[in-house]
Each structure stands twice: as C-alpha cells, then as structure tokens.
C-alpha cells in the first residue's frame, strides 16, 4: 500500500489545496456561473517611472510559482475542476524549472529566459495596470505584463507604505491570514482541525507561546529603544496595516476576496455574510515569530546532546566516550568548508577547558513536557497524536532546516570588473509562495526584491539603487537549555534561591468540519509553563533532584526588533557602502549570513544576538539555572543580556569570493547543528566557484551555471562515492551482483554524478539504476560501518543529533518530501573520514576510532560489498514506496518538487533542483 508522504512543519498545513473531488464538476460549473458576476478590480494602464537604477539591466530575479497568490472562489473552483490558473499564479514556475536542463548553454544574454528582469520601474509598453489604492493621490501600484509584480511608487512615506500593504493583500491575503493564526496558535480554529494543522500550530506555539500583551510589548520596546527609526517603523507598520485593511474592505464589498474564506466557512458565497477580520499591529509580530523560528533561530538540542554523550560514555567509559562524542560533534573541524576562508578566526561557543555548571540528566529520566491537554474528538485520535509527536521533535531539534545559498565573486576575478552575485533564500515551495516580489519607491525607501507575506513593508532580500543583498541561515547557537530545580510541586522552581511559581500560558482551540477540511469536530488546550529561563520543554532528574529543562532564546520576546535592520537596508541614504550594509544587518537579531555586492565591493556579515555566556559554560549541554551560569548581565524581565560585539561575528569585505550553503562560517565559530565536517553541501559550491575564480573572467552566466550544476549534484556521489569505490575495488569484485552495481555507479560518476532527466520533460533520470542503488545503499552502509563499533544505543543516539541521510526523496526539511532542499544534514563526513582513514589517507580531524571493519581494509570491503549487494537487490518500489502524489517506484516523481498548497490553487510538480526558492543574479555597473 502506498505510504503517505511524511510531513513536517509548514507542509502539515491543510487548507483548500486538498479540495480535489469535494464537489462534482457539474456543481462547480453552476457555482462558477453565479460567482463571476461580482465586480472585479479595475485599473487603467499607465507608465511607471523608474527610479535611479545603477544595475545597467544586469539585475535579475525569480520566485516561483507566480506573484498572484490570491484567487476568488470561482478561480479556485475552476482550478480544482479544470486546472486553469489565475493570471500570474504560475508564470514563473516554468522558467524556474527549465534552468535544470537549460543551464549548460546559458549566456549572459539568455539569463532572462530563466529569470525576470529586476530593473527598477516598468517600461511604458509593459505596463499592465495602474491602481491608486483607495483613491489615494500619493501612491500608485503599477503591475507589469510579464509577471504581475507590484511596483509601488509613493510621494509620501505614509502613502508608500499604504500601497505596500494594499499590494500585499492583493497578492497574499489568505496566506497572511493563515500565518497570523499559526503564530498565535489558532490555526485549527481558523482553517480546520486536520492533524497536519494541529501539528503546525503546536510546533510554533511551543517555541513562541506569546500572549497579546507579549506581542504588544515587543512593539513598544522596539519603538522605545530605537529613537527616530523606531518611531518611523511604527508609522510605517500602521500605514502598511491601513493598506491591508483597505483592501480587505474593498474586496469584501466588491466580493473578490480569496475564495478560501468561503470554503473554510468564514464567508457565505450567496449572501456575503461573515467577516474577514482586520489586521492589527500585533499580527505582524505573530507573523515574524513564525518566520524567525523557521529560518533564523539557531540553537537548542542540548538535552539530545547530553543523552548521546552519556550513551558514548556508557559504551566507552568517560574519557574515551567523551573523545568519541567530540569527534562526531565536529565543533571546529579543520576540513570544513568556510565562508570566511582567509584564515581569520572568530571564536564562539568553543569547548571550555573546564566545563562549569553542567546539569546532565540521570539516565532514562528525561520526558518531554506535554503541550496538548484535554483533547476531544479528532484532537485526541491516532493521527493527532502522531502529528503532535512530530511537531515536538521538530520544535526541539538543533537541526534547523535553514537552507539558502550564496555565490559572490569579487570584481577582481570577473570579466566585467564588477562583483557578480547569485544568491537567495531556500524557503521551500508553496502555493502561494511564502515570499512575494515587489518594488517600493518612496521617501527613504528604494528597493526591489522579496519579502515574507504580511511583513512586506520593506523589501527583506533584494536590491537597492546600486547594491544588492541576500541571506542564508547561519545556525549559530543563541538558544541555551537551563535545568531549573523544582520546589513545592512540579510547577514551582527555584529562582535565585526563592521558590517561584511558573506562569501558565494556554491556548484553547476547537474546530468543526468545513468544505475545505472535513475533519470531524475536536478540541484541545495547548499549555506551556513559562519560567524566567524560558518555556519548559522537558522534565528529568539530575543527581536525583527533580528538574525542568527550559529553553532560553536570545530573540525570544524580540522578534520585532529586526524591523530596524530591514528598514535600513531599504534606505538609499543609509546603505552606501559595504560598511554601512554591515551596520544595517547588525540590527537584525535572526541568525543569518548576510551577503552584499555593489559595483566595486562585496561584503559578508553574520547576524544574531550571540549571548555572552558565563566563563566555563559549555553551550552544547544543559546548565543549572543559577546566577553563576546565566548570560552576562541577563535581565529576565526583558530577556536582554550582553551580546558579543559586531567585530566578534564572522565578517569580511572584499574577500576573493564567498560561498554559503549553511556551512561553517569561519574558523573557531561553532554552530548549534551537527554536520560541519569534511563533506558538506557547501563543498559543491566551494569547488566550482574556486575553480572559476582561479581561471578568472567570471560572468553572470558562468556563476549561474556553477550554482545550477551544484543544484543537480548528489553530494554523496560527488564527494564520498569515489572513496567507497576505492575500498570496493581494492580487490577484484567477483560477485556478479556487486560487480554490476559497481559498474553502474562508476558510469554515473563518470557522467558527473547528477540527478538529472534524460531530456527536458522526460520525467526519467539518466543513470536511474545507479541513483536507485546509492539511495538504497547509503543508510545500509552507514549502519554497517558504524553500528558494530558504536553499539546500537550510541548509534541510535547519534542519529537524534544528526540524521544519517537526506536524499531528495526523503521526507525532510521544513516542508517534508518534495521540498527540493537536500543533503543539508547527513553522515557524509563521518563516512568520508572513516573510509579515508581505513585507506591509509591523511585525515585532519579524524574520528576517535576507525569503524569500517574495525579499521581493516579487507573487513571494511566485505561490509561495503555485502550492503551494496543488498541495496542493488532492492526494487524501485522498495526504495521509492510512493505517497499521495507518486506511485511506488516512480523515482523522478519521488524526488520532484511540489508547490505545497496553502490555498485553493494547485500547480504541477517540477524536476528536482537543490536551489534557492527566490534567487537573484546581479552585477552592478556603476555607483552613486
């Protein structure tokens, strides 16, 4: 029986995307006939005037599937019945997908076959419409014919931001509404009680259980602490909200609001009864808390680290076990690919010489704090329990699915003498997309690019007049786990010697069936116990004492603060150089790697509020909640502390090139997640860009080619398989099955080791058998190599720290399977280092032992051949078991990328690429 695709995080959202078949085609046609009568929005064609643009036509971008993320009920029903698409809902999906087979012949002149022209303004013959929202005379929204992107031009600051809010609601109102409810832990009551919705709201609310007062306090503090810029941010946000709410009123009275409101029971399609609630300023903070938790909050996992350390010490003894644990942790691996590769060191979260305050749990005592209580109906069934367990695991792991990549080359090595950048965030694939494109031109704002829906008062990733910027998730540790000693009962703890009550925060949700989500009625209460050291996540005993483990994040209660940095990035009077760019992103407390390029310079900066820890505290493990082990000058009332200075964050200006694919930032700079070792997907970029720079004459096209080539590479094949085959071929392979498999794998390597179609649209992989064999072999060989030496308990514990594999068809990442992003986390470095050691090759930063065959080449070879034979014997149906999209055995489909439905419009799946969702290609030709 085909399995359903495993889902995590955002993929678990169930909305009208699951509408297929809920109405018969005939009844859909009847409904459509009645729904086409409401007045549509009208706009006249007009010319938009471009602002100062120093890119010389050499800025491009792309964001699939399309700009238009709103659809009326009639459009939703037509899409479900006949597959028709609203205008500009899907027109960027084809060009994006086509790069996978078209990049090899790419030239500078053909880049915009696969990307949009990201020049400022709209040529007069390309203007599709011009709108003065709400009849205002101080702002116009011009949309272009090709993509429908809004180009917002205002003569006043208020009007500009009003237009940005109006355009955002035009393109993403339903999605914005969904995510404000996710951030508030109210998704099931809003969109339906499907187990997937339950899991999603639970995951995010566990990390940010905010009351309305908490949300408002964030705004008040951000404004109070940032002077004139804080006041401007508040005014911008209020104008932006006014624009959103103006569109809500207009679309409601005009009856062209998103059809999902009808299908989820919020509006009546006949009488128009029902309401679409206005947005308020605290909704923006709720939205920001979701985005920050998804992409910008590195850390956590200290309890899992403690469990695996204790398993290592149980297996080997304390001294040897600690050595083994540290070798697998790879805190500062000398073979790791680095973004700042000039040898400069930025020490952070290093292993202390003498750890202080550690509070490791007693063996077997750890239990996860329950979130859900008093569940009824479908809130208490088996599906709900499974979704809740997955949500808990995702919320507490340090393996954040950060994604995103960047390739930036100094003008010294380019054909045009100007820096070239190809970069963007890898944020999953949705319909509508989480991000939206826009251009904003007004007093103090001049930018084009992408912003998260509902937070688009500023461009968050994009270009200014003569510079461009982007980000990747960095993952340095800004989350610590504290062991609070309990007193009186399970809901009181010692704070500085005083027995203190925990604060109970609750969110009660109930739901009933709707057209969009037929899940039967149910309810539950989500309950979080908060301490001054953050929310309780686990219970345990330490030395026999009952404790609660809490997680304290430096950005907790501070998601709103980053608005100042984004405001600065949009201000042409602020960002004028790499130094002012770095100054701007220093105001962003999310854990990101930021990249910059103008016509002369490049730059890099790692952002985030990195807390200054007490001397001797090891960030890898829980510590006692005592004054001696708190962050320096930590104030629990405001959750503020001393943070490492900007100079201590990895940063650079005008390095020969920069690459980032969520790899290690710099020497001695530890990240919270495991896996920064000798083989990382960042190597796929490093190897290609380093080769281009060595040759010189880099162009936009050649850098795009490097990115696209890496996006199709199987990391295991390119960087580990050659050494595996060295071991296998160290003696003649006599077994026929193994020999045939080796021959196929070697042929695939010779062809480049990529997962690519035989021809565009064939939906069949070249070297399909070799790919199937490696997909089946990797988990078997990892187990065969490591489990005998580590023992089952430690092998299992290490997998909780770092998954063994992350192939394209695996159910992983923020969206589960079909998410594109692959090879971020896996045991590639462990296998690479161990096999090289067995081969007698030099290994810097080796594992503490040799594991494959106990270090014997012949025994290692036997293990590899045995597991290879088993893998070769697995059928495609066994390796790719099928899900609700793909039949069992359909390899291409198992890898394919799906635009996950967050609304009523569906799209076709595309061939796999490991690539940013929103992507820019830039080369500025001049500077102000």
BELKABEL-V845867 format. One record per pair of residues at least 24 apart in sequence whose ideal C-beta (glycine too) atoms are under 7 Angstrom apart, sorted by the first residue. I is the first residue (numbers start at 1). J is the second residue. Records with the same first field share a line. If there is no record, write none. Layout:
I=J  J
This chain:
2=881  882  883  888
3=881  882  883
4=883  884
5=811  816  817  818  883  884  885
6=811  816  817
7=196  816
8=390  394  814  816
9=200  203  294  394  814  815
10=200  428  814  815
11=815  816  900
12=196  197  199  200  387
13=178  196  197  200  902
14=192  194  196  197  517
15=178  191  260  516  901  902  903
16=76  260  263  516  903  904
17=431  901  902  903  904  906
19=80  263  516  904
20=80
22=515
25=81
28=77  81
31=77
32=74  77  78
35=72  73  74  269
36=74
38=254  255  256
39=254
40=256
41=256
43=129  130  131
44=129  130
45=127  128  129  130
46=127  130  142
47=124  127
48=121  122  127  142  151  153
49=121
50=119  120  121
51=120  121  441  446  465
52=465
53=119  120  465
54=465  466  599  924  925  926  927  928
55=119  463  922  924  925
56=925  926
57=119
58=700  922  923  925
59=118  119  463  468  922
60=111  112  115  116  117  118  920  921
61=115  116  118  437  449  918  919  920
62=92  95  96  114  115  116  919
63=92  433  435  437  450  917  918
64=92  93  96
65=89  90  92  93  431  433  899  907
66=90  91  92  93
67=147  148  149  171  436  437
68=148  171
69=171  172  175  432  433  436  903
70=170  171  172  173  174  258
71=258  259  903  904  905
72=256  259
73=259  262  269
75=259
76=259  904  905
79=904  905  906
80=904
86=905
87=148
88=147  148
89=905
90=907
91=147
92=147
93=907  910
97=910  911
99=708
100=712  756  911  913
101=757  760
103=704  705  708  709
106=701  704  705
107=701
108=699  700  701
111=700  701  704  921
115=921
116=147
118=448  463  920
120=439  448
121=151
122=151
133=162  163  166  243  246
134=246
136=162
139=163
141=166  167
149=437  438  439
150=438
151=439
152=438  439  440  441
153=441  442
154=442
156=443
157=442  443  444
158=239
160=440  442  443  445
161=236  239  240  243  457
162=239  242  243
163=243
164=240  243  438  440  456  457
165=239  240  241  242  243  244
166=243  246  247
167=438
168=244  436  453  454  456
169=244  247  248
170=247
171=436
172=432  436  453  454
173=247  258
174=258  260  903
175=432  453  902  903
176=453  454
178=902
179=287  290  454
180=283  286  287  454
182=290
183=286  287  289  290
184=286
185=507  526
186=507  509
188=509  511
189=509  510  511
191=264  517
192=264  511  514  516  517  519
193=378  379  511  517  519  522
194=517  519
195=383  384  386  387
196=387
198=379  384  387  388
199=387  388  390  391
202=371  372  388  391  526
203=391  394  395
204=290  293
205=507  526
206=371  395  528
207=293  395
208=289  293
209=505  528  530  535
210=289
211=505
212=282
214=557
215=282  285  286
216=282
218=285  557  558  559  560
219=281  285  560
222=560  561  563
226=564
229=564  567
230=564
232=567
233=563  564  567
236=457
237=281  284  457
238=281
240=457
241=279  280  281
244=279
245=278  279
248=276  278
252=276
258=903
259=904
260=516  903  904
263=514  515  516  904
264=514  516
265=514
284=454  455
285=559  560
287=454  455
288=455  559  560
289=559
291=452  455
292=555  559  590
294=814
295=402  427  473
296=473  590  591  592
297=478  479  553  555  591
298=400  474  475  476  477  478  591  671  672
299=398  477  478  479  553  672
300=396  397  398  479  551  672
301=397  398  672
302=481  620  621  622
303=366  481  538  549  622
304=800  801
305=620  621  801
306=360  361  621  622
307=366  797
308=797  798  800  801
310=360  363
311=793  794  797
312=794
315=790  791  794
323=848
324=848  849
327=847  848
328=798  830  847
329=674
330=674  676  677  829
331=670
332=668  670
333=676  677  678  845
334=844  845
335=677  678  844  845
336=663  664  676  677  678  680
337=663  664  680  682  683  686
338=664  665  666  667
339=593  604  650  658  659  660  663  665  666
340=604  650  652  655  665  666
342=655
343=667
344=666  667
345=666  667  668
346=648  649  650  666  668  669
347=668
348=476  610  644  648  669  670
349=476  477  619  670
350=668  670
351=618
352=616  618
354=616
355=616  618
356=616  617  629
357=616  617  623  624  626  628  629
358=618  621  623
359=483  542  547  622  623  624
360=542  621  622
361=540  541  542
362=540  541  542  544
365=540  541
366=538  540
367=538  539
368=392  538
369=536  537  538  539
371=526  527  528
372=524  526
373=524  525  527
374=524  525
375=524
376=522  523
377=520  521  522  523
378=519  520  521  522
379=522  523  524
396=537
398=672  673
399=673  802  825
400=473  475  673
401=813  814  821  824
402=472  473  475  662
403=427  473  662  821  824
404=471  472  473  662  916
405=472  660  661  685  916
406=470  472  595  658  659  660
407=659  685  689  703  706  707
408=595  597  602  657  658
409=657  689  693  698  703
410=602  654  655  656  657
411=600
412=656
413=656  693  696  698
414=698  699
415=697  698  699
416=923
418=599  923  924  925
419=597  601  602
420=698  699  700  703  923
421=468  595  597  920  922
422=703  704  707  919  921
423=470  595  920
424=461  470  916  917  918  919  920
425=461  471  916  917  918
426=821  915  916  917
427=917
428=813  814  815  819  917
429=815  819  820  897  898  899  900  917
430=899  900  902
431=899  900  901  902  903  905  906  907
432=902  903
433=917
435=917  918
440=570
444=571  573
445=570  571
446=572
447=570
450=918
458=566  567  570
459=570
460=566
461=918
463=920  922
464=572  575
465=572  928
466=598  599  924  927  928
467=575  581  596  597  598  924
468=597  920  922
469=569  581  594  595  596
470=595  920
471=592  593  594
472=592  593  660  662
473=591  592  662
474=591  592  593  606  608  665  671
475=591  662  671  672  673
476=591  606  608  610  669  671  672
477=619  671  672
478=553  554  555  591  608  609  610  611
479=551  552  553
480=552  619
481=549  550  551  622
482=533  550  552  622  623  625
483=542  547  549  622  623  624  625
484=531  533  547  548  550  625
485=545  547
486=546  547  548
491=529
493=531  548
495=532
496=627
502=529  530  531  536
503=530
504=529
505=530
532=636
533=625
549=622
554=589  609  611  641
555=589  590  609
556=639
557=639
558=589  639
561=589
562=587  588  589  590
578=603  653
582=651
586=646
593=660  665
595=658
597=922  924
598=924  927
599=924  925  926  927
600=927
601=653  654
602=654  658
603=652  653
604=651  652  658
605=649  651
606=649  650  651  665
609=643
610=643  644
611=641  643
612=641  642  643  644
656=693
657=689  693
659=685  686  689
661=685
662=824
674=801  802
675=802  825  826  829
677=829
678=829  832  833
679=715  719  720  828  829  832
681=715  823  824
683=719
684=710  713  715  718
685=710
700=921  923
704=921
711=913  914  915
712=754  755  756  913
713=753  754
714=753  754  755  774
715=823  828
716=774  778  828
717=748  749  753  774
718=753
719=828  832
720=828  831  832
721=745  749  753  774
722=749
723=832  835  836  839
724=835  864
726=839
727=835  838  839  857  860  861  864
728=861  864  865
730=857  861
731=861
733=865
735=865  869
737=869  872  873
738=865  868  869
741=773  868  872
744=769  770  773
745=770  773  774
755=808  895  912
757=911
763=892
764=892
765=891  892
768=891
771=891
772=876  879  891
773=871  872
775=807  809  879
776=871  874  879
777=867  868  871
778=805
779=804  805
780=867  870  871
781=864  867
782=827  831
784=863  867
785=831  834  851  852  863
786=830  851
789=849  851  854
802=827
808=895  912
809=880  894  895
815=900
817=883
818=885  896  897  898  909
820=897  912  913  914  915
821=914
822=914
823=914
885=909
